Amino acid sequence: MTLDRKAVAARLARLDPAQRAALAAKMASARTGPPLRARSGPRERFPLGMDQERLWILDQLDPGSITYTLGFGLRFHGEFDLAAFTEAAHAVVRRHELLRCGVETEDGTPYLRVHPDRTADITFADLADGPSAEREDRRAAFIERQVQRPFDLSADPVLRLGIADLGGGDYQVVETMPHSFTDQWSYVRLNRELLEHYRAIKENTTPHVPDLPVQFGDFAQWQREYFAGPRGAEHRTFWREYLADVPGRLPLPYDGTPNSSDHAGRQYNFILDQDVAAAFLAKAREARTTSATAMVAAYVALLHEETGERDIVVGVPSVTRGQAVTEDLVGFLLTNVPIRVRLPRNPTPDQVLAATIEASTAVAEHREVPFSEIVEAAAPDRTSTRYPLLQTMLVQLTLDDTVFFTVPGADIYANAVPEGISSMDLTVAWWQVGEVVYGRIEYRTAVFRDATIERMAGRLLQLVARFVDAPGTPLRVRRVRGGDAPQSVFAPAVHTSSSAPGDLGKVAEVWRAVLGLPRADAGDVFFEVGGTSLLAVRLAHQLRAAGFTVTLKDVFTHPTLGQLAEALLSRTGTVPAARTPEPVGPLGPEQELLFEAGLEKVELWAHSYVLDATEPLEAERLRAAVDAVLAAHPTLSTIFTTTGTARTAHPGNRYRWRLEEPDAAPHEVAAAQRAELDAATGLQFAVSLIPDGPGRLVLSASHLVIDGLSWGVVISDLARAYRGLPLEAERTGYLEYAAALRRIDPAPQAAYWRAQLAAVRPLSWTSGRPNLHGSEVHFEVTVPCGTRRRSLEAESVTAVARALRPYSPDVVLSVMGLGREPLPALPDFDPGRAVGYYSSAYPLHVPLTGGGPLDDLAAVDEALRAVPDGGKPFALLLCSADAELRAEFAALALPRVVVNYVGTLTDPGEGSAGLFAVSGEIAAQGNELTESQVDVDVAVGIRGDQVVMRWLYSPDTVPEHAVREAAAQAARDLDALLRPAPAETVPGRLGVTEQGMDELFARLGQTRGGSK
C-alpha cells in the first residue's frame, strides 16, 4: 500500500489544535524510541548534541566572532543583593552539568568535558553616577559591551552574567551564552531557577526547583543512538523527499550581495494593533491551527509579495524535548524545521493559510530531527558565507508567565538584549503576552537597508490585517518571477580534471583517509563524495597535523580536491605564487569596440573638466601631484599598438602638462589638449593650469582610459596628492583586469544574449537618414523625486521603455552598466579605486506586461536582477576569440536607444576636500561626420530633489516632436512610479526603539504581576 502524503496531510489539517496535540503526543511516544535515562559509566565527558555540534562547527568557521552568541535581559527595580545573586547563579551551574562544560577535540571530533569546579562568570559595574536622563544611554552601552565579548568554547565559562547598577534602585542584568549551549526556551527555564534560588537564599528557605532525572549529556548520547538507528534513516528519507528540487535561494529584496560574510545585524521592533491581534488569533482558531502556524502564513504571504515565488521555504525553530525528562534541562535542545509552502497562482490569504497548515502538518512527525541530519539528507550546496537551506526564519513565542517575577525587595521583568548580529539574512520573531502581540525583524545590515526593513515590517502588519478583513482578495506581488538567469561566467572555475591522486600529494592522501575513499580526483567536490560538516572539521584537523596551514573555512571555500590542494600547497611554497602579469596585454572589450566604432579620430572621444581652485595653486607642486596620480593609476598613460588587425595595450608614462596664460579660455585649452592626445604614444591625459586668481585647471582624457566613475577618483586623488597625502596605488590595474576578462569564455551566455537581441527592430520614428554626431542636440526634462536616493535604474528603464511602445511592438534598450564586476582571478581588484574604461552597455528586451506602470516596474526589476555578471559578458561576445561567435554577434542588430542611469549627479570636485569646484564640463567633440550607433541616448540622474532626464538625438534622424513626445510620456510614467502610493494604514506601531520596548516590557510585567 502506497502512502499518499498529501491526502494524509489534508486529513491532519482538519484536526483542531487539541486533537492535533493528542495525536502529536501519541506519535511522539511512537517515534522517540527507547526511554531516555541517565547514562551509565564515567560522566566526565560526553558527545555534543547533534544540533549543538552544528553550531560548534559554525563557530569554527569564524572563531572569535559573536555571530552565535545569545543574550537575555532581566531588569530589577528595587533592592539587589549581589552576594545572593552570585550564590544563586552558582547553584544553577551546579545543577546543570552542561553549564560546567567546555568543548575539546580528539582527532578532530569534538566532545564536552565536565569541569567540576567551573562556575558562572559574573561581573558588576557601578553606573549609578551621572544624570538620570542619561540612564538609558548608560544601560545601552553596558549591554553592548557585554554582548560584544566572544566566547572561547574550550576555556570560558559558558554562563556570563553582567550586572549594572544604574542608580535609583534600577539594575540591568545581561545574560550571555554561546547559542550552542542554550536557546530561548532554556533561558526561560534558567531564569525561573535562578530567581527561585535567589528568592530562597533571601528568605533562607529551600528552593522549589524541579528534579533533573537526566542531564544534557544523557540526552546527547541518547539522541545520537536514536538517529543512528532505523528511525533516523526513516526521518532522513522523509526530508530527502520533502525537500527534493527545493529552490536554491529566495530572491529576497536584497540591497547588497547576500554572499557577504558580514553578519552584523540590527533589530526593527513593532507592536501589532490589539484588536487586529485578537481577530487574527481568532482566525487561527477558526482554521483549527496554532497561532504560530498562522504567523508563518502571514510571513509566507509577505515573502510571496516580495519575491513572486510560489515555492517558499521558511525555517521554524522546534524544541527537541519530546522526551518528558528533558522538559527542565538547560541546553541547546532546538532544531530548525524547514516549512515548505507551495502556493497556487494569485493566492489569497485564505489559500496561503491553508497551504501553510498543510505544509506544517506534513512535517509534524519529523520536527525533532537535528538540522544537520536534514541538511545531509537534502544535500544542498554549501559555502562558508551562506546558511544551508534557509535564508529566513520565523520565531513565535507565548510568554504569559515568563516576563515578570517578584523576589524579596524587588520586581523583575525580562527585557531584550540586542546582540548586534543576525545569523540569518532575515528573522521575524513574534511574542504574545496575554492580549499583546509584538515582534521584530532581525536583519543583516550588510544586505538590507533600514528603509527596506521598515517597508517590509509595515507590510507584514498590513497582511496580518488582510488575513482577517480581506481573506479572499489576491495578494499584490511587487516582483514578477522571471525565467532562470544564465550561469555566471565570472564564477570561480571548478576543477574537472581527473589528475591522478599522486599529483595532489599529501592533500589527496589525507582527503581519502578522512572520507574512506580508495581514490580521489581533483574535481571531486567534498560534500558530493561523502563529506559532511563534521568530516570537514576532521579534514582540517588532519591537514593541520600533516603540516599544512588550513582553517575549516578553507574546506568550504575550496570545495574540490584540486582547489583545496592548490590553495594549501601555494602557502607552503610547493606551488610558486602567481607571477606578475606581462606588461603587454589585450584591450578591454569596451576599448576594442571604441576603436571599431568608425570614429575619424578615436582620441577625440574625450571628456574634459574645468576646475576652479579655492586656494592659490603652486605650479610645481601641482605637477608633482599629477605625477603621483599617474603613478597610482598608470592606465591614464596606456599605449595602444596596432599590428595588422591586432591591437595590444602597454603601460606608458606620458601626459600633457601646460602652464597657460592667465587669460586663456578653458574651451580653447581643452581643444588644444584633445588635439594632442595620441593613443599610439600613450598621451591620453592632459592637465593645464590657468593662473587666473587662485588658479583654474583644465583636465582632459581620452575615453579609452577613463569613464564617468573614474573621473571622481582622479580628481579626488589629485587633491590628496597636492596636499601631500600619500595615494594608494591600484593593486590591480586596468591592464590586468582586461587580460583576466579576455581569458573568460562568454559562450555559455550566448543563448541568453541572442534572446535579448531577437526582438530588436528599427523604431518607426526614424527618417532613414544617418545620425551624425555633429548634428546631435539635447534637452532635459525633470521629475520631482523628493528625498529618494536609492537607485532608480529600474524606474528609468521602465519609463523610457513604456514611452517607446508607439514606435515598436517590442522594446529592446541598450542599458549602460558600471562594468566593474569582480573577477575570481583578481582578488585584489578594488572597483572603488579603479580608473579605466570599465562602463559597459548590454541589451535588455524589456518585459512590458500590458498593465500599468507598477506592473511593468515589477517585471523590469526582475529582468534587471536576472542580468548575468552585470551585463559585462555581452561585450566579450562582440569581441570573442571564437571567430564564428564574434561574426554572429557582429551581424545582429543592436538597440537604437540607450538608457544610462548615472545616479546622483554629484560634482566630481566634491571628493577634493574643498580644493576644487567644477565650473565646466566639456563633452566629446570632433568626429562630427561619424555616424552614431544609436538614435537616442537618454541619461538619467538625480540633481537635488529632481530626476533629470537628458535626451540626446539628431533631428535629422528622429523628428523632434517624436522625441519630445516620448520624453514627456517617460516623465509622466516616471512621476507615477516615484509618486508615493496612497498610504495604507499600518495596524500597529512601527520602529519602536529599544527604550520603548523596555517600557512595554515593564508595563506588561506589572500587568501580569498584578493579575497573579
C-alpha positions, 0 to 999 in steps of 0.5 A, spaced: 500 500 500 502 506 497 502 512 502 499 518 499 502 524 503 498 529 501 491 526 502 494 524 509 496 531 510 489 534 508 486 529 513 491 532 519 489 539 517 482 538 519 484 536 526 483 542 531 489 544 535 487 539 541 486 533 537 492 535 533 496 535 540 493 528 542 495 525 536 502 529 536 503 526 543 501 519 541 506 519 535 511 522 539 511 516 544 511 512 537 517 515 534 522 517 540 524 510 541 527 507 547 526 511 554 531 516 555 535 515 562 541 517 565 547 514 562 551 509 565 559 509 566 564 515 567 560 522 566 566 526 565 565 527 558 560 526 553 558 527 545 555 534 543 548 534 541 547 533 534 544 540 533 549 543 538 555 540 534 552 544 528 553 550 531 560 548 534 562 547 527 559 554 525 563 557 530 569 554 527 568 557 521 569 564 524 572 563 531 572 569 535 566 572 532 559 573 536 555 571 530 552 565 535 552 568 541 545 569 545 543 574 550 537 575 555 535 581 559 532 581 566 531 588 569 530 589 577 527 595 580 528 595 587 533 592 592 539 587 589 543 583 593 549 581 589 552 576 594 545 572 593 545 573 586 552 570 585 550 564 590 544 563 586 547 563 579 552 558 582 547 553 584 544 553 577 551 551 574 551 546 579 545 543 577 546 543 570 552 539 568 552 542 561 553 549 564 560 546 567 562 544 560 567 546 555 568 543 548 575 539 546 577 535 540 580 528 539 582 527 532 578 532 530 571 530 533 569 534 538 566 532 545 564 536 552 568 535 558 565 536 565 569 541 569 567 540 576 569 546 579 567 551 573 562 556 575 558 562 572 562 568 570 559 574 573 561 581 573 558 588 576 559 595 574 557 601 578 553 606 573 549 609 578 553 616 577 551 621 572 544 624 570 538 620 570 536 622 563 542 619 561 540 612 564 538 609 558 544 611 554 548 608 560 544 601 560 545 601 552 552 601 552 553 596 558 549 591 554 553 592 548 559 591 551 557 585 554 554 582 548 560 584 544 565 579 548 566 572 544 566 566 547 572 561 547 568 554 547 574 550 550 576 555 556 570 560 558 565 559 562 559 558 558 554 562 563 556 570 563 552 574 567 553 582 567 550 586 572 549 594 572 547 598 577 544 604 574 542 608 580 535 609 583 534 602 585 534 600 577 539 594 575 540 591 568 542 584 568 545 581 561 545 574 560 550 571 555 551 564 552 554 561 546 547 559 542 550 552 542 549 551 549 542 554 550 536 557 546 530 561 548 526 556 551 532 554 556 533 561 558 526 561 560 527 555 564 534 558 567 531 564 569 525 561 573 531 557 577 535 562 578 530 567 581 527 561 585 534 560 588 535 567 589 528 568 592 530 562 597 537 564 599 533 571 601 528 568 605 533 562 607 528 557 605 529 551 600 528 552 593 522 549 589 526 547 583 524 541 579 528 534 579 533 533 573 532 525 572 537 526 566 542 531 564 544 534 557 549 529 556 544 523 557 540 526 552 546 527 547 548 520 547 541 518 547 539 522 541 545 520 537 543 512 538 536 514 536 538 517 529 543 512 528 538 507 528 532 505 523 528 511 525 533 516 523 534 513 516 526 513 516 526 521 518 532 522 513 528 519 507 522 523 509 526 530 508 530 527 502 523 527 499 520 533 502 525 537 500 527 534 493 528 540 487 527 545 493 529 552 490 536 554 491 535 561 494 529 566 495 530 572 491 529 576 497 529 584 496 536 584 497 540 591 497 547 588 497 550 581 495 547 576 500 554 572 499 557 577 504 560 574 510 558 580 514 553 578 519 552 584 523 545 585 524 540 590 527 533 589 530 526 593 527 521 592 533 513 593 532 507 592 536 501 589 532 494 593 533 490 589 539 484 588 536 487 586 529 491 581 534 485 578 537 481 577 530 487 574 527 488 569 533 481 568 532 482 566 525 487 561 527 482 558 531 477 558 526 482 554 521 483 549 527 491 551 527 496 554 532 497 561 532 504 560 530 502 556 524 498 562 522 504 567 523 508 563 518 502 564 513 502 571 514 510 571 513 509 566 507 504 571 504 509 577 505 515 573 502 510 571 496 509 579 495 516 580 495 519 575 491 513 572 486 515 565 488 510 560 489 515 555 492 517 558 499 521 555 504 521 558 511 525 555 517 521 554 524 525 553 530 522 546 534 524 544 541 527 537 541 524 535 548 519 530 546 522 526 551 518 528 558 525 528 562 528 533 558 522 538 559 527 542 565 534 541 562 538 547 560 541 546 553 541 547 546 535 542 545 532 546 538 532 544 531 530 548 525 524 545 521 524 547 514 516 549 512 515 548 505 509 552 502 507 551 495 502 556 493 497 556 487 497 562 482 494 569 485 493 566 492 489 569 497 490 569 504 485 564 505 489 559 500 496 561 503 493 559 510 491 553 508 497 551 504 501 553 510 497 548 515 498 543 510 505 544 509 506 544 517 502 538 518 506 534 513 512 535 517 509 534 524 512 527 525 519 529 523 520 536 527 525 533 532 530 531 527 537 535 528 538 540 522 544 537 520 541 530 519 536 534 514 541 538 511 545 531 509 539 528 507 537 534 502 544 535 500 544 542 498 550 546 496 554 549 501 559 555 502 562 558 508 558 565 507 551 562 506 546 558 511 544 551 508 537 551 506 534 557 509 535 564 508 529 566 513 526 564 519 520 565 523 520 565 531 513 565 535 513 565 542 507 565 548 510 568 554 504 569 559 508 567 565 515 568 563 516 576 563 515 578 570 517 575 577 517 578 584 523 576 589 524 579 596 525 587 595 524 587 588 520 586 581 523 583 575 521 583 568 525 580 562 527 585 557 531 584 550 538 584 549 540 586 542 546 582 540 548 586 534 548 580 529 543 576 525 545 569 523 540 569 518 539 574 512 532 575 515 528 573 522 521 575 524 520 573 531 513 574 534 511 574 542 504 574 545 503 576 552 496 575 554 492 580 549 499 583 546 502 581 540 509 584 538 515 582 534 521 584 530 525 583 524 532 581 525 536 583 519 543 583 516 545 590 515 550 588 510 544 586 505 538 590 507 537 597 508 533 600 514 528 603 509 527 596 506 526 593 513 521 598 515 517 597 508 517 590 509 515 590 517 509 595 515 507 590 510 507 584 514 502 588 519 498 590 513 497 582 511 496 580 518 490 585 517 488 582 510 488 575 513 482 577 517 478 583 513 480 581 506 481 573 506 479 572 499 482 578 495 489 576 491 495 578 494 499 584 490 506 581 488 511 587 487 516 582 483 514 578 477 518 571 477 522 571 471 525 565 467 532 562 470 538 567 469 544 564 465 550 561 469 555 566 471 561 566 467 565 570 472 564 564 477 570 561 480 572 555 475 571 548 478 576 543 477 574 537 472 580 534 471 581 527 473 589 528 475 591 522 478 591 522 486 599 522 486 599 529 483 595 532 489 600 529 494 599 529 501 592 533 500 589 527 496 592 522 501 589 525 507 582 527 503 581 519 502 583 517 509 578 522 512 572 520 507 574 512 506 575 513 499 580 508 495 581 514 490 580 521 489 580 526 483 581 533 483 574 535 481 571 531 486 567 536 490 567 534 498 560 534 500 558 530 493 563 524 495 561 523 502 563 529 506 559 532 511 560 538 516 563 534 521 568 530 516 570 537 514 572 539 521 576 532 521 579 534 514 582 540 517 584 537 523 588 532 519 591 537 514 593 541 520 597 535 523 600 533 516 603 540 516 599 544 512 596 551 514 588 550 513 582 553 517 575 549 516 573 555 512 578 553 507 574 546 506 568 550 504 571 555 500 575 550 496 570 545 495 574 540 490 580 536 491 584 540 486 582 547 489 583 545 496 590 542 494 592 548 490 590 553 495 594 549 501 600 547 497 601 555 494 602 557 502 607 552 503 611 554 497 610 547 493 606 551 488 610 558 486 605 564 487 602 567 481 607 571 477 606 578 475 602 579 469 606 581 462 606 588 461 603 587 454 596 585 454 589 585 450 584 591 450 578 591 454 572 589 450 569 596 451 576 599 448 576 594 442 569 596 440 571 604 441 576 603 436 571 599 431 566 604 432 568 608 425 570 614 429 575 619 424 579 620 430 578 615 436 582 620 441 577 625 440 572 621 444 574 625 450 571 628 456 574 634 459 573 638 466 574 645 468 576 646 475 576 652 479 581 652 485 579 655 492 586 656 494 592 659 490 595 653 486 603 652 486 605 650 479 610 645 481 607 642 486 601 641 482 605 637 477 608 633 482 601 631 484 599 629 477 605 625 477 603 621 483 596 620 480 599 617 474 603 613 478 597 610 482 593 609 476 598 608 470 592 606 465 591 614 464 598 613 460 596 606 456 599 605 449 595 602 444 599 598 438 596 596 432 599 590 428 595 588 422 588 587 425 591 586 432 591 591 437 595 590 444 595 595 450 602 597 454 603 601 460 606 608 458 608 614 462 606 620 458 601 626 459 600 633 457 602 638 462 601 646 460 602 652 464 597 657 460 596 664 460 592 667 465 587 669 460 586 663 456 579 660 455 578 653 458 574 651 451 580 653 447 585 649 452 581 643 452 581 643 444 588 644 444 589 638 449 584 633 445 588 635 439 594 632 442 592 626 445 595 620 441 593 613 443 599 610 439 604 614 444 600 613 450 598 621 451 591 620 453 591 625 459 592 632 459 592 637 465 593 645 464 593 650 469 590 657 468 593 662 473 587 666 473 586 668 481 587 662 485 588 658 479 583 654 474 585 647 471 583 644 465 583 636 465 582 632 459 582 624 457 581 620 452 575 615 453 579 609 452 582 610 459 577 613 463 569 613 464 564 617 468 566 613 475 573 614 474 573 621 473 571 622 481 577 618 483 582 622 479 580 628 481 579 626 488 586 623 488 589 629 485 587 633 491 590 628 496 596 628 492 597 636 492 596 636 499 601 631 500 597 625 502 600 619 500 595 615 494 594 608 494 596 605 488 591 600 484 593 593 486 590 591 480 590 595 474 586 596 468 591 592 464 590 586 468 583 586 469 582 586 461 587 580 460 583 576 466 576 578 462 579 576 455 581 569 458 573 568 460 569 564 455 562 568 454 559 562 450 555 559 455 551 566 455 550 566 448 543 563 448 541 568 453 544 574 449 541 572 442 534 572 446 535 579 448 537 581 441 531 577 437 526 582 438 530 588 436 527 592 430 528 599 427 523 604 431 518 607 426 520 614 428 526 614 424 527 618 417 532 613 414 537 618 414 544 617 418 545 620 425 551 624 425 554 626 431 555 633 429 548 634 428 546 631 435 542 636 440 539 635 447 534 637 452 532 635 459 526 634 462 525 633 470 521 629 475 520 631 482 523 625 486 523 628 493 528 625 498 529 618 494 536 616 493 536 609 492 537 607 485 532 608 480 535 604 474 529 600 474 524 606 474 528 609 468 528 603 464 521 602 465 519 609 463 523 610 457 521 603 455 513 604 456 514 611 452 517 607 446 511 602 445 508 607 439 514 606 435 515 598 436 511 592 438 517 590 442 522 594 446 529 592 446 534 598 450 541 598 450 542 599 458 549 602 460 552 598 466 558 600 471 562 594 468 566 593 474 564 586 476 569 582 480 573 577 477 575 570 481 582 571 478 583 578 481 582 578 488 585 584 489 581 588 484 578 594 488 572 597 483 572 603 488 579 605 486 579 603 479 580 608 473 579 605 466 574 604 461 570 599 465 562 602 463 559 597 459 552 597 455 548 590 454 541 589 451 535 588 455 528 586 451 524 589 456 518 585 459 512 590 458 506 586 461 500 590 458 498 593 465 500 599 468 506 602 470 507 598 477 506 592 473 511 593 468 516 596 474 515 589 477 517 585 471 523 590 469 526 589 476 526 582 475 529 582 468 534 587 471 536 582 477 536 576 472 542 580 468 548 575 468 555 578 471 552 585 470 551 585 463 559 585 462 559 578 458 555 581 452 561 585 450 566 579 450 561 576 445 562 582 440 569 581 441 570 573 442 576 569 440 571 564 437 571 567 430 564 564 428 561 567 435 564 574 434 561 574 426 554 572 429 554 577 434 557 582 429 551 581 424 545 582 429 542 588 430 543 592 436 538 597 440 537 604 437 536 607 444 540 607 450 538 608 457 544 610 462 542 611 469 548 615 472 545 616 479 546 622 483 549 627 479 554 629 484 560 634 482 566 630 481 570 636 485 566 634 491 571 628 493 577 634 493 576 636 500 574 643 498 580 644 493 576 644 487 569 646 484 567 644 477 565 650 473 565 646 466 564 640 463 566 639 456 563 633 452 566 629 446 567 633 440 570 632 433 568 626 429 562 630 427 561 626 420 561 619 424 555 616 424 552 614 431 550 607 433 544 609 436 538 614 435 537 616 442 541 616 448 537 618 454 541 619 461 538 619 467 540 622 474 538 625 480 540 633 481 537 635 488 530 633 489 529 632 481 530 626 476 533 629 470 532 626 464 537 628 458 535 626 451 540 626 446 538 625 438 539 628 431 533 631 428 535 629 422 534 622 424 528 622 429 523 628 428 523 632 434 516 632 436 517 624 436 522 625 441 519 630 445 513 626 445 516 620 448 520 624 453 514 627 456 510 620 456 517 617 460 516 623 465 509 622 466 510 614 467 516 616 471 512 621 476 507 615 477 512 610 479 516 615 484 509 618 486 508 615 493 502 610 493 496 612 497 498 610 504 495 604 507 494 604 514 499 600 518 495 596 524 500 597 529 506 601 531 512 601 527 520 602 529 519 602 536 526 603 539 529 599 544 527 604 550 520 603 548 520 596 548 523 596 555 517 600 557 512 595 554 516 590 557 515 593 564 508 595 563 506 588 561 510 585 567 506 589 572 500 587 568 501 580 569 504 581 576 498 584 578 493 579 575 497 573 579 
